[in-house]
C-alpha cells in the first residue's frame, strides 16, 4: 500500500485507524473484492457501529434485523464478517467524490470519521430498553405470583 493511501486512510478513519490498515491492505491487494475479515464492534453492536462510521443504509438494515429474534444473530455475524469491507467500499466511494473537491483534507474528515454522539445515544437507548424489559419482568412476575397464590 502506498504512503499516500495510508495518509488518506488516517485522515478518513480518524479513530482507531491502525485497526483498518490490515483489512484495507488486503482488499487493495484483491482489487477491492470481498474477503472475509472479522470486526468485533461490527459483530457486537452492528447497527450502532454502522451508524458510528456513517454507513446509514447498513445501519438501517441492521436495526431492522434486530427487530426479529430470528434474524438478529444473522445480522450480527454478517456485520462482523463484512463490516470492514463495507467500510472500505464507503471509503473508496468517498475518495472518488473527494477527488473533485478543492479542500480535500476537510472533505476527508467530514465524509469519513465518526459520529461521536452515537455511543452516547446507544448507551441511553439501551439503558432505557433495559429498564422497559426489567419493568415488564417485574410486572409479569408480580402477576404470575398473584395468580399462583
N, C-alpha and C positions, 0 to 999 in steps of 0.2 A: 504494500500500500504506500502511495506516495505521501510525502510530508504535507503537501497542500491539502490532501483529503483528510489527514489526521487533524490538521489545524481547523478545517471547516467542521469536522466532526465534534471537536472540543467546543467550538463556539455554538454549534447547533444543539448538542445534547445537554450542555451546561452541567447538570448534576450527575455524578457517577459516570462520566464519560468513559473512564477506564474499563468499565464493565461491558461496554459495547464494542470496543476495538476488536476483540477476538471474533465475535459473531459477524460483525460487519466486514471484517477482512475475509472471512470465509465466504460470505455472499459475493463480495467483489471478485474473488477468485473464480467463483461459479458463474460469473456474468450476471449476477442479480437473481439467479434461480433460487428457488426454495431449497433449504436444507434444514432438517430438524435441529433445533438447539433448545436449550432449556433456560427459562427465566422465572425464578421463584416468585417475584411480585406479581407477574402476569398470571401465575397459577393461583396464588392465594387470594388475590383481590383483582381479578381480571378487569372488571368493569371500571373500577376506580383507577387502576393502572393505565388503562387506555385513555381515560379522561385526563389523568395527570399528565400524560405525554401528548395530549391534544389530538387524539385519534377518535373523533366524535362518533363516527359511524360504528366503529368496532365497540366503543363504549356502550352505545345504544343497543347493539346486538347482544352484548354480554349482560347488560341489565335485563333485557328481555328474557334471556336464557335462565337467569336466576329466579324468575317468577315461577318456574315449574320445577318441582323436585326431581323430575326425571331427566332434566337437561342441565342442571347447574354444574354437575361434575364433568360432563362432557365439555361444557364451555370453559371450565377451569383448566382441564387438561389441554384443550385446544389453545387456550391463551398461553399456557406455559410452554408448549412446543413451538408455537408460531409467533409469539409476541415480538421477539427480536426481529423476525423477518418483516412483519407488518411495520414495525418502527423504521427499519432500514428502507423499505419501499416508500414510506412517507417522507423520509429524509431525502431520498433521491428525487422524488417529485418536487419537493420544496427547493432542492438545489437547482432544478431546471427553471423554476419560477424566479428564483433569486438571481439567476444569471442575467435577467432582463432589468434588474433593479440597480439604481445607482449606488445607494448606501447598502452594500452587501453585508457589512458587519451588523448593522441594525436589523436588517431583514433576517439574518441567520438567527439572531437572538429572539426576534419577535415570532417568527414562524416555528422555530424549534423551542427548546427549553421546556419548561414545565409550568403547570398551573400550581403555584404554591398554596393556593387555598383548598385544593382538593383533599389533602389529608385531613384538614380540619373539618371540612364538611362531611367527609366519610366518617370521621370519629363521632361527630354529633348525630348523624343519621343512624349509624349503627348502635349507638347508645340508646337513642330513642326507640329503635326497633327492639333492642334487648329489653327495655322497660315494658313495651307493649306485650312481648312474649311472656315475660315474667308475670305481668298483671293477669294475663289470660290464665296462666297455670295456677296462680293464687286463687282466682275466682273459680276455675274449674275444679281444683282440689277441694275448695270450700263447699261447692255444690255437691261434689261426689261424696264427701264426708257426711253432709247433711242428709243425703239420700240413703246412706247405708246405716244411719243410726236409727 
